[in-house]
Amino acid sequence: MYFYMSCSICSCSEVEFFLKSDVYGFDVYRCKNCGVLFRYPLPSNEEVVSFYDEGYYLGSSKYSYIDERKVKGSELVWEMRIKKLIQIFEMENHRKPKNILDVGCSFGGLLEVARNKFGLIPVGVEVSEYSSSYAIERGIEVIKGSIESVEVGNDRFDIITMIEVIEHLKHPYEVLKKIFDANTKGGILLVQTANIDGIQSKFWGGKYHYYLPGHLHYFSNKTLRNLIFEAGYSKVYEFYPVEFGLLPKVVKVFLNNRGMSRMLKVLKTITYHLLGKVRIGDITLMSSMVMVGVKS
């Protein structure tokens, strides 16, 4: 079925029905021009903000965020992630980064590690009043509001992270251009989201766990790569499934489970990670991906 509406990425009006979420019942369409998938109709700005109330963080909402404050081992994941980003930045610039902006910083855990372990000046953007207040208590500067509406400056940040954020945005391309402007020359941007073209997501179809009410856009590795380049970045590093390696994930699973459940989940994590590395061109077996753009 063909339908005519405006794609928020490229403004093309020709789109096609892609699937219906089996769990939440909303429709997903694909732009015939840029290939990005999007939920239609998009929720209002008020609805988007309401997704991230206190219940979202405490687990009482229909779909929820995993509270980082209650998950053991998160610090190791953040430490290895920042270490890798610093490595990329130093390789590209032959100097150390000075600061980091985390878009969607939640309770500020990653930024606290960036400051305490690596001496980076931390700044966050967070739409939730509930989680941002906790990050501020940690001594982190937080710009309150959606990245779509707040100002983050120009040529300001050496490292910027958007971890599981881009899929929540109504206008992701406009945000990427804003982030590009906020990066310093030689600065880097990390984007993590699901690869909707992965065999894993195709297998599950409308039952795939990433089709959530708060997820408004869905990207393949090809469409995300194209967007990062179009936003102005001159180089893109790609990592499947993630850039920080297997060990932090195994440690995290080990610390948060007991008995047989612990061993089964450790084996599942190892299997998923290894399968996530299977890639032929743009065809991936699993659907986790991370891309790091470099600003020349």
BASE-888268 format. One record per residue (C-alpha): residue number from 1; residue in one letter; x negated, y negated, z. Coordinates in pm, whole numbers, plus 50000, padded with zeros to 5 digits. Each point is the difference from the previous one (the first is absolute). Example, Ala and Ser with C-alpha at 12.3 -4.5 7.8 and 13.67 -1.06 7.14 Angstrom:
// residues 2
   resi   resn      xx      yy      zz
      1      A   48770   50450   50780
      2      S   49863   49656   49934
//
This chain:
// residues 296
   resi   resn      xx      yy      zz
      1      M   50000   50000   50000
      2      Y   49868   49655   49907
      3      F   50073   49695   50208
      4      Y   49908   49634   49964
      5      M   49863   49804   50294
      6      S   49684   49805   50067
      7      C   49693   50186   50124
      8      S   49843   49800   50283
      9      I   49652   50093   49877
     10      C   50003   49911   49630
     11      S   50351   49848   49953
     12      C   50089   50259   49737
     13      S   50376   50056   49986
     14      E   49994   50353   49859
     15      V   49991   50268   50267
     16      E   50118   50358   50035
     17      F   50151   50196   50286
     18      F   49730   50215   50163
     19      L   50161   50179   50296
     20      K   50227   49968   50301
     21      S   49862   50044   50352
     22      D   50152   50324   50129
     23      V   49963   49884   50360
     24      Y   50101   49632   49990
     25      G   50207   49987   49682
     26      F   49846   49695   49829
     27      D   49906   49993   49631
     28      V   49647   49964   49866
     29      Y   49933   49859   49651
     30      R   49690   49988   49782
     31      C   49890   49697   49800
     32      K   49955   50098   49635
     33      N   49719   49747   49959
     34      C   49769   50019   50304
     35      G   50111   50340   50130
     36      V   50051   49891   50362
     37      L   50290   50163   50187
     38      F   50229   49790   50217
     39      R   50305   50033   50216
     40      Y   50314   49833   49864
     41      P   50172   49799   50120
     42      L   49725   49850   50213
     43      P   50103   49911   50357
     44      S   50033   49636   50106
     45      N   49714   49829   50184
     46      E   50203   50026   50321
     47      E   50041   50375   49951
     48      V   49629   50043   49938
     49      V   49910   49822   50325
     50      S   50259   50206   50190
     51      F   49821   50321   49898
     52      Y   49712   49910   50233
     53      D   50176   49937   50330
     54      E   49887   50148   50331
     55      G   50178   50327   49924
     56      Y   49781   50052   49692
     57      Y   49693   50011   50223
     58      L   50157   50192   50289
     59      G   50142   50278   49783
     60      S   50368   49923   50056
     61      S   50070   49872   49649
     62      K   50127   50217   49714
     63      Y   49644   50009   49871
     64      S   49706   49892   50209
     65      Y   49633   49908   50023
     66      I   49770   50230   50197
     67      D   49896   49791   50302
     68      E   49621   49973   49970
     69      R   49973   49927   50374
     70      K   50116   50355   50077
     71      V   49787   50185   49745
     72      K   49663   50123   50124
     73      G   49709   49975   49760
     74      S   50133   49709   49794
     75      E   49692   49800   50092
     76      L   49774   50249   49820
     77      V   50207   49971   49681
     78      W   49979   49620   50015
     79      E   49628   50009   50079
     80      M   49918   50224   49704
     81      R   50228   49797   49773
     82      I   49835   49669   50091
     83      K   49655   50156   49976
     84      K   50076   50108   49642
     85      L   50134   49656   49908
     86      I   49691   49830   50141
     87      Q   49787   50243   49799
     88      I   50183   49907   49678
     89      F   49981   49628   50080
     90      E   49626   50012   50073
     91      M   49935   50202   49685
     92      E   50181   49738   49793
     93      N   49864   49689   50175
     94      H   49672   50091   50175
     95      R   50123   49826   50314
     96      K   50214   50087   50298
     97      P   50370   49906   50008
     98      K   50108   49743   50256
     99      N   50373   50053   50036
    100      I   50299   50219   49922
    101      L   50370   49941   49933
    102      D   50240   50289   50063
    103      V   50335   49946   49829
    104      G   50264   50182   50202
    105      C   49773   50019   50305
    106      S   50270   50140   50231
    107      F   49856   50025   50354
    108      G   49653   49893   49881
    109      G   49815   50327   50055
    110      L   49790   49990   49683
    111      L   49910   49636   50058
    112      E   49897   50066   50359
    113      V   49760   50269   49880
    114      A   49869   49767   49727
    115      R   49921   49738   50262
    116      N   49871   50220   50282
    117      K   49802   50253   49794
    118      F   49881   49793   49703
    119      G   50011   49637   50111
    120      L   50246   49890   49731
    121      I   50228   49705   50063
    122      P   50351   50152   49990
    123      V   50318   49843   49862
    124      G   50331   50174   49944
    125      V   50328   49937   49821
    126      E   50306   50161   50157
    127      V   50373   49959   49938
    128      S   50106   50164   50328
    129      E   50029   49774   50304
    130      Y   49986   50309   50220
    131      S   49672   50150   49876
    132      S   49827   49668   49925
    133      S   50042   49887   50362
    134      Y   49802   50305   50110
    135      A   49723   49927   49747
    136      I   49980   49643   50128
    137      E   49959   50133   50355
    138      R   49694   50184   49869
    139      G   49850   49663   49912
    140      I   50062   50028   49627
    141      E   50109   49708   49784
    142      V   50329   50100   49840
    143      I   50181   49813   49723
    144      K   50365   50079   50074
    145      G   50231   50068   49707
    146      S   50008   50189   49674
    147      I   49693   49984   49777
    148      E   50246   49896   49728
    149      S   50073   49670   50176
    150      V   49703   49909   50224
    151      E   49682   49821   49895
    152      V   49668   50180   50044
    153      G   49768   49745   49838
    154      N   49754   50013   49711
    155      D   49650   50152   49989
    156      R   50033   50087   50367
    157      F   49966   50376   50060
    158      D   49720   50241   49911
    159      I   50212   50310   50062
    160      I   50378   50031   49967
    161      T   50200   50315   50071
    162      M   50355   50093   49899
    163      I   50058   50344   50149
    164      E   50343   50140   49911
    165      V   50128   49646   49937
    166      I   50032   49938   49626
    167      E   50298   50235   49968
    168      H   50193   49784   50250
    169      L   49973   49680   49793
    170      K   50267   49843   49780
    171      H   49738   49829   49780
    172      P   49680   50207   50025
    173      Y   49824   49848   49699
    174      E   50044   49647   50135
    175      V   49857   50116   50332
    176      L   49697   50159   49832
    177      K   49927   49670   49826
    178      K   50030   49818   50334
    179      I   49765   50252   50160
    180      F   49753   49962   49713
    181      D   49989   49626   50065
    182      A   49946   50066   50372
    183      N   49700   50226   49934
    184      T   49656   49842   49993
    185      K   49782   50043   49692
    186      G   49883   50360   50019
    187      G   50278   50076   50245
    188      I   50184   50330   49998
    189      L   50361   50109   50036
    190      L   50110   50345   50118
    191      V   50345   50121   49897
    192      Q   50139   50331   50125
    193      T   50332   50140   49882
    194      A   50146   50318   49854
    195      N   49924   50103   49642
    196      I   50350   50061   49873
    197      D   49861   50185   49697
    198      G   49829   50260   50219
    199      I   50124   50354   49947
    200      Q   50103   50006   50366
    201      S   50249   49713   49958
    202      K   50128   50136   49669
    203      F   50061   50341   50157
    204      W   50216   49855   50279
    205      G   50181   49748   49780
    206      G   50275   49820   50191
    207      K   49905   50187   50317
    208      Y   49647   49855   50003
    209      H   49937   49842   50340
    210      Y   49877   49670   49853
    211      Y   50344   49903   49867
    212      L   50094   49798   50309
    213      P   50240   49703   50035
    214      G   49712   49763   50079
    215      H   49798   50109   49698
    216      L   50101   49776   49711
    217      H   49734   50082   49736
    218      Y   49815   50319   49911
    219      F   49672   50025   49811
    220      S   49799   50253   49806
    221      N   49621   49978   50000
    222      K   50024   49851   49650
    223      T   50256   49730   50087
    224      L   49824   49903   50324
    225      R   49662   49983   49828
    226      N   50146   49779   49726
    227      L   50158   49765   50254
    228      I   49676   49958   50194
    229      F   49814   49915   49679
    230      E   50276   49764   49884
    231      A   49987   49820   50335
    232      G   49639   49908   49915
    233      Y   49776   50269   50148
    234      S   49714   50106   49773
    235      K   49928   50345   50140
    236      V   50210   50268   50170
    237      Y   49869   50289   50208
    238      E   50241   50294   50029
    239      F   50018   50257   50279
    240      Y   50210   50315   50016
    241      P   50148   50063   50249
    242      V   49830   49735   50221
    243      E   49668   49819   50023
    244      F   49910   50081   50362
    245      G   49958   50376   49964
    246      L   50139   50311   50166
    247      L   49838   50002   50346
    248      P   50197   49710   50156
    249      K   50328   50156   49889
    250      V   49909   50339   50147
    251      V   49895   49842   50330
    252      K   50324   49802   50015
    253      V   50214   50310   49941
    254      F   49795   50203   50250
    255      L   50042   49741   50276
    256      N   50375   49961   49953
    257      N   50104   50366   49994
    258      R   49963   50308   50219
    259      G   49998   50378   49969
    260      M   50084   50169   49671
    261      S   50158   49680   49873
    262      R   49660   49833   50026
    263      M   49822   50259   49786
    264      L   50278   50021   49743
    265      K   50008   49622   49958
    266      V   49620   49982   49978
    267      L   50007   50261   49721
    268      K   50282   49813   49828
    269      T   49804   49674   50020
    270      I   49686   50159   49856
    271      T   50198   50166   49720
    272      Y   50183   49679   49910
    273      H   49675   49802   49995
    274      L   49823   50250   49774
    275      L   50298   50028   49766
    276      G   50016   49620   49996
    277      K   49657   49994   49838
    278      V   50124   50199   49700
    279      R   50021   49756   49712
    280      I   49982   50025   49622
    281      G   50003   49650   49853
    282      D   50303   49831   50152
    283      I   50166   50331   50088
    284      T   49976   50073   50373
    285      L   50128   50296   50194
    286      M   50097   49810   50315
    287      S   50137   49649   50033
    288      S   49765   49814   50236
    289      M   49778   49732   49849
    290      V   49791   49700   50098
    291      M   49869   49732   49766
    292      V   49745   49730   50078
    293      G   49986   49696   49774
    294      V   49689   49782   49973
    295      K   50020   49627   49924
    296      S   49710   49875   49785
//
